[in-house]
Amino acid sequence: MVQNPKRYTITAALPYTNGPIHIGHLAGVYVPGDIYARFLRLQGKDVAYICGSDEHGVAISMKAKKEGITPQEVIDKYDGIIRQSFQDFGISFDNYSRTSAKIHHETASEFFRKLYDEGKFIEETTDQLYDEKADQFLADRFVTGTCPKCSNPEAYGDQCEKCGSSLNATDLIDPKSTITGTTPVLKSTKHWFLPLNEYSDFLQKWIVEGHKNDWKPNVYGQVKSWIDGGLEPRAVTRDLDWGIDVPVEGAEGKKLYVWFDAPIGYISSTKEWAAREGKDWEPYWKSDDTKLVHFIGKDNIVFHCVIFPAMLKAEGSYILPDNVPANEFLNLEGNKLSTSKNWAVWLHEYLLDFPEKQDALRYALTANAPETKDNDFTWKDFQARNNNELAAIFGNFINRVVVLTNKYYDGIVPAPNAYNEVDEATLTELKAYPAVIASSVERYRFREALEKMMNVARLGNKYLADEEPWKMVKNDPERVKTQMYVALQIAAALRVLAEPFLPFTANKLANILQLEELDWNKVTETSDLLPSGHQILTEKTDVLFAQIEDTEIQKQIDKLEATKKANVVATKNTIMPQKETATFDDFSKIDLRVGTIIEAEKMPKADKLLVLKVDTGLDVRTIVSGIAEHFTPEEVIGKRVTVLVNLAPRALRGVESQGMLLLTNNAEGKLVFVSPEKEGVENGATIA
C-alpha cells in the first residue's frame, strides 16, 4: 500500500459504446469512483479521475452489423449519449476520452511495440475458424455452437453462458458463423501472445501474498483462484476489421485485442488531460508516491488484477494498482440487468423522467450498493429512500434551520451565548464526523460512509427536537440564539460532508447558506463554519428533496412490465427451429429418468457450478451442473428433476459428472427445471 501518496490516479472502467449507461454501471463503478474522487479533492489532494469510451472490439462490430451501419457511426452515437449522461449526472471525471482518439492509437501502439521489441510476446501460428462466405476470420463472439461441457446449443466461442465454462471457438461442436450462418473452416493465422504463465510468481507475491489483508474478499478470491488454477499465454492480437492496427511488419489485417488496448486507454486519457492542463502525465503512472485505484465491476476483475498488471510489469516503468475495489452486480426488480432485453433503467431516460433528481438516484444506488454481494434495485425502495430518508431527515433539518433563522433573525447568523453541556457535546460529535466518514471512504465502504453522513443530519434533527427553540423563543430568546447558532454549524458541515455523495444538494445548500466552498478538514478544526453576522439566503427556495409520488413510480413499473411482455413476444418469435430429424433408433438411445436432488454444494473456485448428489432410482450419483448463478444449494435440495442418465461421464474441475439435468428458460429468461411434479412418480421412472 502507498503511504501518504503525493497524488491519486483514479480510473473508472471504460464503458463500451454499444449502448447507453444503466444503473448497474453506475452502482458498480461510476458513483463509487466519483465519491472517492470528490472526497479526495475536498481534502486538497492532487487527483486525476480518468475514464473514456471503449470503442474497439467485437461488441462494436456486432452492433454495427445488426443495425446496418458502420462501427464509426455506432461509437459516435453512443459516445455522445454516454458523455452527456455522465455530465448531467455529475460524474466529475477530470478527463473523459475515447479509444478511437489519435493519442490512444499512438499510446497503445507504442506500448505494444516496446513489448514486441523486447521479446515479451510469443509468436504462434494457430488454426482459427474462418467464414469462407464472409471472407474473414471469426472473432469469438461471431461463432456459436454446442458447448462441449454441457451441450448448450447456443454457446459462444469464448464462453458458454449456461454452464460458465471458458472456451475456445475451436472447441465448439457444430460451430456456426453468426455473420452468414454457414459452418466455418479452420485456417492458419499468426498471432502474438502475452505469456501470463511467466508472471505467475510475480502475481503470486504481489497479490496473493501482498494484498491478502487489504483487498476486498470478492476480488482477492477471484484472482487467487485464477492464479492457483494456472495461467496460460493470452492472445493480444485478433483478425478483425475494427480496432488498432498491430504495429509490426507481417501483421497486416490484424488488430490489437480489445482487452489489451482498452486498459491502456486509462494512460492515453491521462496524457490527454495532462496536455490540456499543462501537466506532466508520467508521475500519475510512473511515480511510486502515486496511488493508483481502479473502479470496476466484478466481470472485469481478471483483466485489471491479472492481465493489465502483467502488461505493466512487462513494460517495466509503470506503477501497479494500490487497490481494485470491484463491486458485485446490481439486479433490477428481482431480475438480472440485460441490455439485449432492455431490462434496465437507462441513465439518460431517468434524467428525463426525474429532472433535478440526480441525487435521489445517487443516494439510492449508494445506499444499496452491491459492495460484497449482488443487490436488487426496486422502484419502491428508490421512492422510500427519497421520501423517508432524504426528504424526511436531511431536507427536513435544513428546512427547519433556514425557516427559523429567517423568522427570528432575518437570515443573519446570531451570536451565541455560553454553551451548555448539550451544545458542547453536539459540537464535539460534529467535529468527529469528518474522520469517521473518511475512515469508511478510504476503505471503499461507501454505503457505510453514506450512512454516517446522514447521521450528521440526524444529529441536527435530534438537537432541534430536544432543544425546541420554537417553544423557548418567547421565554429565553438569548438561549435560542445559541441553539440556532449550533444548528447552523451542523447545516454548514452538511454542505461539505454531503458533497461527495450528493453534489447537487451540496451546491443548493451552498447557495441557501451563502457559504463558499470549504475544505473537509475545516469541519473538524472550527465551530464557526458560519460566523455570527453571516447572511444566509432570505428568498424562498424550493425544498431540497421533493416527494416522489406513487404515480411517478407506477409509470416506471409499467414501463418494465411492458418490456417484460415485449420480451415474451420476442422469445416466441425467436424460438429455436426444429433440429434435424432423429430416427427412432437415435431417440431410443436416450435414457431419461426421474430423480431427486438429495445433496448440493458449490464447486470450490467455480462461481457457476454446483456439485449435486442425485437419487436416480438406479443409484445415487454425482452430477456437476452450471446453475450456481441461478440457484443456491439450499434451493435445489429435494427438487424433483429429469436426468439424462446414460450421458458419457465427464470430469469438470476434477469432479466426474455422471449425467445431465434438463432445464430451460421461462418467458422472463429465468432458468427453470424441466421436472416431473406428479405425486406417485418414483425415482428411476423412465420418461418415454
VOBA-809087 format. One record per residue (C-alpha): y, z, x. Coordinates in steps of 0.001 Angstrom, whole numbers, padded with zeros to 6 digits, always signed. Layout:
! VOBA-809087
YZX/...
END
This chain:
! VOBA-809087
+000000+000000+000000/+003517-000819+001171/+005523+002364+001679/+009266+002240+000948/+009440-001560+000562/+012682-003253+001503/+012235-005946-001130/+009914-006891-004019/+008345-010246-004810/+007030-010165-008366/+005104-013123-009743/+004004-013891-013286/+001128-016286-013935/+002341-019872-014238/+001829-020926-017883/+000040-024225-018484/+002373-026780-020011/-000207-027984-022527/+001078-025715-025295/+003742-023100-026141/+003710-019385-025267/+001993-016960-027653/+001900-013171-027958/-001273-012899-025867/+000559-014378-022889/+003493-012034-023462/+001431-008855-023787/-000805-009673-020846/+001682-010974-018308/+005333-011623-019025/+006545-008468-020776/+004874-006095-018258/+006284-008131-015370/+009740-008111-016940/+009680-004341-017493/+008761-003832-013850/+011445-006204-012537/+014202-004761-014754/+013224-001216-013789/+013476-002029-010081/+016842-003751-010475/+018246-000658-012234/+017318+001272-009098/+019251-001182-006971/+016161-002789-005424/+016045-006293-003963/+013873-008158-006488/+012648-011730-006840/+010848-012184-010182/+009203-015587-009879/+007449-017950-012277/+007279-021624-013298/+005345-024163-015310/+001838-025126-014145/+001899-028875-014729/-001168-030269-012982/-004882-030320-013585/-007333-031368-016225/-005752-029450-019109/-002654-031653-018933/-004658-034866-018671/-006821-033866-021647/-003766-033071-023759/-002170-036399-022844/-005281-038386-023729/-005658-036517-027019/-002052-037172-028048/-001934-040716-026674/+000994-040019-024367/+001481-039705-020612/+000972-036453-018695/+004679-036514-017792/+005600-036552-021480/+003288-033586-022093/+004763-031436-019332/+008355-032307-020174/+007813-031365-023824/+006146-028007-023244/+008166-027024-020187/+011247-027280-022374/+009729-025182-025167/+008357-022528-022794/+011510-022293-020688/+013751-021860-023752/+011391-019331-025344/+011396-017152-022237/+015185-017299-022044/+015648-016454-025732/+013170-013584-025455/+014935-012042-022471/+012302-012538-019783/+014518-012095-016744/+012970-014437-014188/+015060-014871-011072/+013598-018354-010889/+011508-020467-013240/+010367-023662-011545/+007882-026493-012133/+004871-027542-010087/+005934-031139-010690/+009106-030441-008674/+009539-032147-005313/+009814-028818-003486/+006441-027761-004843/+004707-031018-003900/+006108-030623-000387/+005150-026939-000105/+001599-027420-001396/+001080-030469+000825/+002334-028610+003900/+000077-025647+003116/-002983-027895+002751/-002113-029888+005844/-001804-026788+008032/-005242-025535+006973/-006658-029035+007404/-005195-029448+010899/-006548-026048+011938/-010044-026908+010754/-010092-024313+007963/-011764-026671+005453/-015291-028043+005183/-015505-031786+004509/-018520-032849+002446/-019729-035928+000606/-021421-034951-002645/-022718-036652-005786/-020346-036269-008732/-020510-037544-012296/-018775-040875-012768/-017823-042622-016019/-018510-046320-015403/-016776-047394-018607/-013592-045464-017803/-013999-046291-014101/-013287-042745-012925/-014896-039581-011651/-015103-036882-014286/-013456-033518-013766/-015481-030572-015048/-013742-030373-018424/-014242-034071-019052/-018003-033500-019231/-020030-031789-021934/-023751-031375-022241/-026567-028934-022824/-026418-025672-020887/-029494-025281-018645/-029362-021499-019164/-029097-021055-022953/-029467-024615-024348/-025980-024615-025878/-025390-028344-026538/-021588-028052-026116/-021293-026551-022621/-018513-027752-020327/-019017-028999-016807/-017670-025781-015285/-018826-023137-017746/-020923-022501-020822/-018688-020620-023236/-021718-019444-025222/-023671-017593-022522/-020857-017305-019968/-022714-018976-017111/-020704-020676-014369/-021961-024241-013963/-021545-027425-012004/-021150-030554-014085/-024286-031979-012465/-026287-029016-013862/-025789-030125-017470/-028686-031579-019423/-027835-034880-021132/-024182-034922-019938/-021626-036997-021812/-018130-038103-020879/-015502-036748-023270/-013382-039811-022463/-015755-042563-023583/-018782-040710-024940/-021056-042521-022501/-023596-040987-020158/-022083-040709-016664/-023876-041664-013483/-023979-039940-010111/-021733-041393-007465/-020935-040169-003965/-017451-038905-003190/-015824-036987-000335/-014040-033656-000839/-012720-030675+001085/-013885-027113+000519/-012466-023699+001407/-015398-021702+002821/-014876-018464+000891/-018069-017075+002414/-016279-016907+005776/-013739-014495+004257/-016258-012079+002737/-015810-009439+005442/-012020-009643+005175/-012118-009329+001371/-014647-006500+001574/-012379-004492+003849/-009094-005400+002168/-010090-004912-001477/-013413-003133-001824/-012541-000520+000785/-008749-000712+000868/-007846-000799-002839/-010608+001264-004392/-008239+004024-005492/-005005+002240-006390/-006048-000945-008248/-006913-000919-011941/-010664-000424-012553/-010992-003651-014551/-009514-005648-011660/-011338-003843-008893/-014678-004037-010708/-014496-007772-011333/-013504-008536-007753/-016173-006269-006283/-018792-007952-008475/-017761-011373-007162/-017821-010269-003545/-021120-008398-003919/-022653-011467-005577/-021941-013602-002516/-019088-016050-002076/-019605-019782-001675/-017373-022650-000488/-014945-023779-003175/-013637-027325-003553/-009886-027672-003029/-009667-031358-003966/-010646-033400-007001/-010922-037029-008080/-008091-037089-010619/-005203-039306-011598/-002731-036461-012179/-001616-033928-009590/-000541-033658-005957/-001922-036264-003571/-004243-034940-000875/-002051-035475+002217/-004654-036782+004661/-005910-040211+005588/-009004-041292+003673/-008139-039223+000611/-006638-041993-001495/-007033-041352-005232/-007721-037659-004709/-005552-034732-005802/-005302-031085-004844/-007425-028991-007182/-005086-027177-009604/-006371-023713-008667/-005321-024472-005074/-001862-025854-005803/-000847-023552-008701/-000578-020212-006825/+001380-021979-004100/+003841-022549-006951/+004965-018951-006505/+006007-019782-002947/+007760-023046-003827/+009591-021366-006725/+010769-018638-004343/+012013-021337-001962/+013912-022977-004807/+015520-019655-005787/+016442-018754-002206/+018064-022137-001574/+020172-021758-004711/+021193-018179-003885/+021804-018805-000180/+018951-016544+000896/+016106-016807+003382/+012857-017148+001411/+010478-016172+004196/+010931-012373+004143/+009860-012387+000485/+006470-013804+001509/+006042-013050+005186/+007551-009634+005910/+005401-006500+005999/+008147-004467+004328/+007924-006653+001184/+005857-005515-001783/+004092-008443-003488/+002813-007860-007033/+001033-010429-009242/+001150-010014-013041/-001729-011950-014626/-004323-011873-017414/-007946-010998-016735/-009010-014651-016756/-007016-015148-013550/-008281-012137-011585/-010653-014046-009307/-008029-016653-008413/-005399-014054-007475/-007636-011441-005869/-010233-013554-004064/-009254-017218-003722/-005464-017024-003207/-005727-014116-000711/-008354-016105+001201/-005934-019050+001291/-003115-016814+002542/-005398-015258+005144/-006492-018699+006309/-002862-019808+006673/-002127-016693+008682/+001573-015968+008199/+001736-014621+004638/+001521-011073+003286/-001157-010114+000754/-000536-008690-002727/+000030-004953-002841/-001318-004874-006394/-002567-007178-009147/-002265-005132-012359/-004075-007582-014630/-004323-006814-018338/-007190-007489-020716/-006845-009776-023774/-004840-009284-026968/-006546-010305-030210/-004788-011262-033443/-005775-009686-036758/-009289-008982-035504/-009982-012430-034031/-009561-013883-030564/-006362-015809-029982/-007141-019521-029928/-004688-022265-029025/-007025-025018-030237/-007490-023319-033623/-003793-022392-033914/-004818-018747-034276/-001757-017368-032560/+001762-016070-033001/+003846-018586-031089/+006932-017152-029437/+009286-019984-030386/+008218-019676-034051/+008587-015894-034012/+012159-016221-032741/+012961-018462-035703/+011252-016223-038279/+012660-012967-036860/+016092-013751-035377/+017666-010948-033334/+014381-009035-033334/+013215-009756-029800/+012982-006057-029003/+010836-005324-032041/+008162-007641-030640/+008643-006426-027065/+008174-002869-028307/+005074-003622-030390/+003424-005601-027592/+004127-002886-025010/+003062-000023-027270/-000218-001830-027968/-000641-003499-024557/-004249-004326-023545/-003926-002437-020258/-007505-001162-019988/-009326-002904-022854/-008823-005695-025362/-006423-004638-028135/-005523-006051-031529/-002118-007182-032843/-001638-006942-036592/+001465-007739-038570/+001231-004428-040471/+001216-002474-037202/+004169-004527-035968/+006094-003633-039131/+005184+000054-038882/+006270+000308-035266/+009635-001259-036059/+010323+000748-039198/+008717+004107-038364/+009466+004304-034649/+012318+002059-033526/+014409+002422-036682/+013424+005953-037713/+013539+007543-034254/+015689+005536-031819/+018008+003862-034299/+018420+006977-036427/+019502+009093-033472/+022081+006591-032226/+023457+006079-035726/+023962+009817-036283/+025674+010302-032917/+028060+007374-033419/+028903+008205-037047/+029624+011865-036282/+031667+011074-033152/+033817+008641-035111/+034122+011009-038057/+035092+014119-036099/+036909+012714-033065/+037943+009137-033896/+035351+007886-031402/+036651+009909-028442/+034109+011917-026477/+035097+015603-026903/+035411+018085-024059/+032503+020530-024089/+032847+024285-024077/+030415+026641-022387/+026768+025584-022623/+024231+027903-024222/+020541+028066-023304/+019597+025241-025668/+022255+022947-024212/+021193+023735-020653/+017515+023210-021446/+018233+019919-023217/+020325+018507-020365/+017769+019664-017799/+014986+017944-019706/+017116+014802-019994/+017658+014683-016226/+013906+014829-015640/+013119+011733-017679/+014045+009012-015153/+011454+010348-012690/+008868+010842-015436/+009280+007277-016744/+009435+005867-013215/+006122+007507-012329/+004410+005633-015155/+006109+002300-014411/+005264+002496-010712/+001586+002963-011644/+001807-000006-014051/+001237+002217-017093/+003824+000572-019293/+002542+001901-022622/+002840+005413-021229/+006314+004689-019845/+007490+003330-023213/+006279+006453-024997/+008166+008645-022525/+011329+006593-023027/+011009+007093-026788/+010670+010815-026151/+014285+010764-024992/+015292+009600-028478/+013002+012270-029939/+014754+014827-027740/+018087+013721-029201/+016862+013865-032797/+015402+017344-032301/+018593+018603-030696/+020724+017400-033607/+018244+018623-036221/+018102+022082-034656/+021851+022396-033992/+023057+020846-037290/+026625+020058-036202/+027432+018696-039691/+026976+022242-041043/+028654+024062-038159/+031789+021916-038032/+033545+023974-040738/+032886+027373-039203/+032770+026703-035454/+034360+023360-034562/+034541+024317-030874/+030762+024697-030751/+030381+021266-032376/+032360+019694-029523/+029687+020886-027107/+026871+019748-029388/+028305+016274-029768/+029039+016032-026040/+025371+016795-025255/+024162+014330-027893/+026403+011607-026475/+024922+012162-022983/+021444+011563-024429/+022687+008367-026097/+024198+007182-022813/+020942+007923-020980/+019050+005825-023522/+021350+002899-022763/+019935+002965-019203/+016358+004138-019721/+015663+001696-022565/+016889-001367-020672/+013566-002360-019029/+011745-002153-022365/+014415-003069-024939/+017093-005087-023119/+018788-006475-026232/+019040-002982-027714/+020411-001630-024430/+023120-004306-024472/+024065-003437-028057/+024171+000228-027121/+026376-000528-024128/+028834-002216-026482/+028740+000627-029008/+029256+003288-026343/+031667+001062-024378/+029611+002005-021371/+029475-000134-018264/+026109-000569-016634/+024759+002493-014889/+022011+002762-012346/+018738+004506-013114/+019259+007477-010819/+022649+008467-012213/+020925+009811-015341/+019328+012425-013090/+022382+013100-010957/+025074+013849-013556/+025645+015341-017009/+028784+013326-017717/+027486+009793-018230/+030123+009624-020988/+033042+011746-019740/+035413+013623-022010/+038146+011376-023344/+035964+008243-023208/+036457+005979-026217/+033388+004584-027973/+033486+001706-030432/+035059+002674-033762/+034385-000597-035539/+031399-000632-037868/+028417-002372-036299/+025016-003441-037540/+022218-000902-037253/+020210-001205-034037/+016938-001843-035859/+016913-003326-039343/+013941-002559-041554/+011308-005314-041746/+010376-005884-045368/+006906-006374-046832/+007815-009905-047920/+008524-010919-044320/+005167-009582-043177/+003281-011153-046060/+004756-014518-045107/+003193-014209-041645/-000146-013065-043058/-000135-016008-045475/+000558-018358-042567/-002531-017064-040749/-004641-017348-043903/-003560-020980-044210/-004603-021505-040582/-007991-019927-041303/-008562-022239-044274/-007492-025269-042252/-009982-024300-039545/-012767-024095-042131/-011945-027611-043301/-011729-028844-039715/-015087-027249-038924/-016675-029012-041863/-015184-032291-040691/-016435-031791-037148/-019967-030596-037826/-022239-031941-035128/-024045-035125-036187/-027789-035071-036619/-029680-035279-033357/-032370-037805-032511/-035300-037877-034914/-038062-035458-033931/-041707-036106-034756/-043863-033515-036448/-045656-033022-033148/-042309-032238-031474/-041468-029656-034112/-044919-028098-034131/-044421-027038-030511/-041598-024689-031533/-042756-021155-032311/-040076-019235-034239/-040828-015623-035182/-039131-012784-036988/-038204-009959-034617/-036179-006753-034365/-033895-005700-031517/-035003-002197-030552/-033003-001669-027338/-029828-003196-025899/-027677-002678-022823/-025044-004597-020911/-026169-006554-017878/-024587-004935-014781/-021781-007021-013257/-022001-009602-016068/-019345-009368-018766/-021075-011758-021175/-024765-010809-021007/-026792-008256-022974/-030325-007287-021952/-032352-006828-025136/-035784-005422-025932/-037120-007339-028936/-040175-006474-031019/-041582-009904-031860/-044697-008614-033614/-046675-010182-030792/-045229-007833-028174/-042032-006135-027032/-040264-008480-024642/-037033-008732-022684/-034504-011373-023738/-031172-011884-021979/-028501-013228-024334/-024882-014247-023684/-023427-012342-026638/-021787-009335-024974/-018276-010586-025773/-019160-010716-029469/-021379-007657-029972/-021700-004214-028420/-025198-002935-027601/-024871-000400-030427/-024099-003136-032973/-027278-005128-032353/-029868-002348-032160/-032023-002594-035299/-030851-006154-036046/-033455-008491-037580/-033408-011746-035635/-035029-015146-035304/-036724-015574-031935/-037914-018694-030148/-040900-017006-028515/-042504-019877-026618/-039448-020858-024543/-040334-021002-020862/-039191-017763-019116/-036007-017986-017023/-034558-015493-014544/-030940-014560-015249/-029309-012378-012583/-032712-011136-011513/-033964-010296-015032/-036669-012509-016556/-035702-013597-020074/-038723-014326-022289/-037311-016152-025251/-034106-017033-027065/-032359-015703-030171/-030933-018071-032780/-027198-017687-033501/-024452-019857-034910/-020705-019722-035599/-019349-018968-039065/-016296-020620-040599/-013974-018198-038780/-015553-019082-035448/-017339-015752-035096/-020818-015672-033569/-023435-014561-036133/-027195-014119-036032/-029491-016507-037897/-031567-013645-039260/-034229-013008-041935/-032880-010302-044216/-035503-010252-046992/-037408-006988-047281/-041136-007120-046640/-040861-009725-043878/-042548-008153-040884/-042008-008697-037197/-044158-011536-035938/-043976-013533-039160/-043743-017213-038331/-040847-019356-039516/-042071-022749-040629/
END
